[in-house]
Amino acid sequence: PDALVGMALINAISMACQGLIDVKLPTGQVRPVSQNVLLIAESGERKSTVDALLLAPFREADKKAVVSYGSKLEEYQAELDGWKSKNKGMHRAIAAAESKGLSTSELFEKLLYHAKLKPKPPRLRYFLRQDITPKAIMEALQGDGESIAISTDEGQILFKSAAMAHLGLLNRLWDSPEVLPLDRAGKEQILAMNPRVSVSIMTQEAVLKEYLDKRGSVAKGSGHWARYLVGWPVSTMGYRLVNPNEAIWEHLPLFHRRIDELLELYRAKVESGNFAREVVEFSDDAKARWFELAVQTEQMLRQGEYLSDINDFAAKVTQIMARLAAVMHYFGGDGGKITLDTLERAFAIIRWHVDETKRLFSPQFTMPQDQVDAQAVVMYLRTHTWL
């Protein structure tokens, strides 16, 4: 389905951009561009195929990071052995001087200076995570400006992970606080400063329903789903064209090349210690349109209006739209400010997701019978008439 491809694209470009840019809302607030995505599609819809095609650059970058980490770890161990050997020698010299009643102040100064030269262990940085614990998330984000993605095309893996049992942490990561601490009993505190995390879940209906039956009220009540772009596109199975020729990839290599560029830019920034992100702003006419949409959204939150039963999502939708517009602008290589055209294209995408959120997460996860019947008619027409 087109929406499956589209949502996977949103996930990929957001992951590539989130460590490099933030977006300045027309209200003046600076926000991250990370996106959370929840896609429902049954087995056979090609979730894994799309995921593999679009996220290939991330997986390749992760493989290179693991190989590089191995060689750096060997270098570190050699340097550490040398440092330890010299450290022992200095301790022996101090002990010998003390036994002879000689001054050790100069030797202690040298020892203190040597302590500052202790080699630091290399850090393994990779983007794609699946079955991850809250502690592992915080360790991956420790420091300043770290960026990861929790992404799976098998939702059951993530739904059963420890991360999904700590929705408060995932909510805070979407909000991206300046400082996020983790206190550990008897150990040094972990500090994650300006972290960026996106979450992408591709899952089947039954798997999602099982999770909602167990923790749905918590996920809804905590505002967790309000931070997602959700979608349950109509299946295309049975109506897909089969091309007997080998596929000719014209645009996918360009897409991969752009992701590679952004990943390399992020890697260079992290290794240089420059964690400052570029702030992307809206043009004047785009600002005016954003405020217009914000007013309309607020009015639709009134009792009985279209967004009143998904008010938690609606309260965040203009920010989500701004995040998406910024990513589309930056990933496309457009200079200057976000244009009105880009904002309108982001709005068109968001409108579809608003309808999907209402369909999926209105109270009790149910639809009126007339809406069920209407969707059945649309499905029939789409598969039998609108070919």
N, C-alpha and C positions, 0 to 999 in steps of 0.2 A: 504493500500500500504506500501511496505517496507520503502519507503522514508519518509512516514508520521511517522512511528515508529522511524526511524533513527533520524529525525530532532527533535522529541520530546525527544529522548535520549540525543542529543547534548544539548538541552535546560536544561534538568534536571541536567546533570553532570556539566555543566558550572555554573549554579546557585549554586550548592553545593560547588564548588571550588573557585569561584570568590572572596570570602571574606578571603580566606586563602593563596592564592598564586598569584604571578605575574610571567611573563615569560621574560627571558632575551633574546632578539633577537640576532642572530649572529653578528649584527652590534653594539651590546653593549647597546642598548636602552632597558629599562625595561618597559614592557607594561602589562596592565591588561589582564585577560583571559575571560572577559565577552563576550558573543555572543548575537547578535540580529538575530532572526529567523522569517521568514515570510513564512507560508505554505498556499497554496491554495488548498482546497478540498471541494467538495460539501456536503450538508447535507446527512447523511447516510454513510459517509466514516469512521465513528467511531472516529472522532476527539476527542469528549468528553470522549469516553471510554478510549482511549490511554492516554489522559491528566489526567484522574482520576487515572489510574493505576500507572503511573510513578511519579506523583507529590503528591501521598498520604502522604509520609513522611513530605513534606513541609506543607501540610494542617494540619497534626496532630501536628506538631511543632507550627504552628500558633495558633491552638486551645489551646495548653498548655500555650503559651505566654499570651493569653487573660485571662485565668483563673488565672495565676500567677500574672498578672498585677492587677486584681481585689483585690486579697488579699494584695498585696503590697500597693495599693492605700488606703486601710483601715488602714494599719499600718502607712502610711505616714500622713493621716489625724489626727490620734490620736497623733502622735509625734508633728505635727504642732500645734494642739490645746494646748498641753503642753508648747510648745515653745512660743506661743503667750501669754499665761497666765503669764509666767515668764517675758516676754518682757514688758507687761503692768505693772507688779509689779516694775520692774526696772525704768520705766518711772515715776511711782508715787513716788518712793524713791528720784529720782533726783529733781522732782518738790517740794517735801517736804523739801529737803535740801536747795534748792534755796530760798524757802519762809522763812527759818530760817537764811539765810545769811551764810550757811555753805559751805565748799568747795565741789565741785561735780566732781573734776577731776578723782578721783579714781572710782566713780560710772560710769562716762562716759567710762573709760577704760574697765570696766566690761561689759558695754552695747555694746561696739564695739566688744569685744570678743564674746559676746552672739550672735551678728548678724552673725558672721562667722559660728555659730553652727546651723543656720536655716536649717531645713530638706529640702532635695532636692526631688522634686516630682519624682516618678518612671517613667520609660520610657517604652512605649509599642513598642516592636520591633516585627515585623512580615514581612515575605518575600513577599508573593504574593499580588500584587496590580492589579486592573483593571481600573475602572473609576477613574482617579486620576488627580488632578490639578498640575500645576507647583509648586505652593506654598506648597502643600501637599508633593510633591516629595522632595523639599528642607528641609521641616521639618523632614521628615523621615531620611534624610541623614545628618542632622545637627550633628556636632561633627567630630570625626575622625574614619575612617575605616568602616563606615556603609555600609551595603549591602542589596539591595532589588531587586525584580524581578517584572517587569510589564508584566503580562502573562494572556492571555485570549484565550479560544477556541471559542469565539464568537467575531470575529474581529470588528463587527459593534459597540460594546460597546466602544472599544478603539478608533476607528476612529472618533467617535463623542465626545470623551473626550477632555477636555481642553489641555491635555498633547500633543495630536497630532496637536494642533494648535500652539505649541511652539517647532518646530523641532530643532531650534538652541540649546535649552537646552538638548534635547535628544542626539543630536550629540556630545555636549561637555561631556555628561555623558559617552558615548561610549569611547571617548578619555580619560576620567578619569583624569582631571587635579588635581594637588596637592591641590589647593584651589579653591572652587567655591562659590562666595558670592551671596547673595540675599539682596538687599537693600529694606527696607520697610519704607514707609513714617511715620515718627513719632515714629517708633519702632526700637528695637535693630536689627542690621544686623544679618542675618542667614549665618553661615559659614559651608560649607560642605568640609571637608578635606579628600582627598584620597577616594572619594566615589566609589562604584561599583554598576552598574545597568545593568541588562540584560533585553531585550525586546523580548517577544515571541508572535506572532500573528498567530492564526489559523483562516482562514476566507474563505468565498465563493467568487467565481469569481465576481458575481454581486456586492457584497458589496465592494470589492476592486476597481472595476471599477468605482463605484459611488464616492469613495474617490479620485481616480485618476482624474476623470473628474473635481472635485472641487479644489483639491490641488495638483494634480500630478506634475505640473510644478514647484511648490515650493519644493516639496519633492525631485524631481530629481535635480533641480538646487542647492539645499542646500547640496547635497551629502548624503541625509538621507538614501536612499535605497542602496547606496554604502557600508553601514555599516551592511548590512544584508546578511545572508545565505538564499536564497529564493528557493522555490521548488513548482512545480505543477505536482505531480506524476500522472501517468495514473490511472484512476479509476479501482478498482477491483470488484466493485459491480456487482452482478450476477454471479461471478465466485469464490466466497469464499466458502471454504469447511465448512460444518456445522458438528461439533463434537457432537454426541448425549450424550457423557459422560461428567461428571463434569470435568472442567479444573483442571489439576494438575500443580501447580506452583512450578517449580523446581528452577528457576534462579531469578525470581522476588523478593522473600524474601531476597536473598543475595544482590541484587541491593538496596533494601530498607534499609538493614542493613548498607551498606556502606554510603548511604546518611545520615542516622541517626548519624553515627560516625562523619561525617564531620560537620553536623549541631551542634552537641554537642561540637565539638572542637572549632567551631566559637563562639558559645555562651560563652564558658569558656574564650576565648581570650578577647571578648568584656567586659565581667564582670570583668576581671582582669585588664582591662585598657591597655592590650598589643595588640596594633593594627598593629604591624609589620607583614608583610606577608613574607612567604618563597619565595625566588626567584629561579625558576626552569630554568636550563640552558640546552643547547644542547651539545651532545657529538661532538667530532671533525669531525667524518664522517657525522653526521647529519648536522653540520654547513656547510660543503662543499657542501652537496646536496641542502641545503636551498639556498646558494648563486647561485648554478647552476640554480635552479628554478627561482630565482629572475632575473637572466640575461635573461632567456628565456621569462619571463613575460614582461620585459622591451622591448625586441625586438618585441613582439607581439602587442605592443602599437602603432607601426608605422602605418602611414596612409595606410588603406587597409588591414592591418593584422587582425587576428581573434579578438583581444581584443580592436581594435581601437574605436569601437562604444560603448563600456562599460568601457572606460578608467578610470572613477571615481572609479568603483568597482575594476578594475584590479590594480589600484595604491595601494589598501589596501589588496589585496588578500594574499600576502605573510605574512603579519602580522596576518590576520585572520587564516591562516593555522598554524602559530606558536602558536596562542592562543589555537586552537583545539588540536594540538599535546601535548601541556603542560597539558591540562585538561585530555586527554586520559591517559597520563603518570601518573599523580598524582592520578586520581580517581581509576586507576587500582592498585594502591599501589606499583608501581615500584619505587625502590630506585635509587639513583644516577642521572645521566643525561638522558635527552630524547634521545632515541636511533634512529638510522637510520630507523629501522623497524617501529617504531611508527610514525615517520615523513612521511614515505611512505604511511602508512595507512591513515593518515590525508590528505595527498595530493590526494589520490584516492577519498576521500569524497569531497574534495574541487573541484576537476575537474568536478564532476557531477553538483555541484552548479554553477560553472562558466558557463556551458552550459545552465542551467536554468535561470541564470541572463541575459544571452544574448538573450534567447528566450522571456523572459518577459519584459525586460527593454531596449532592443534596441530602437532606436528612434521611437517615436509615438506608442510604445507598440503594434507593428504589426509584422507579419512574412511574408516573401515572399510566394507566392502561392505554389511554388515548395516544400517549407518546410512544409507548411500546408498539402499538399498532401502526403508527405513522412511520416509525423506523423500519418496520417489516415491509411496508409498502415501498419505501425508498430503496431498501435492499433488493426487492424484487425488480423494480424498475431499472436499477443500476445494473443488475446482472442479466436481465432478460431483454431490456429495451434500449437503454442508453449505452450501447457498446461502441 
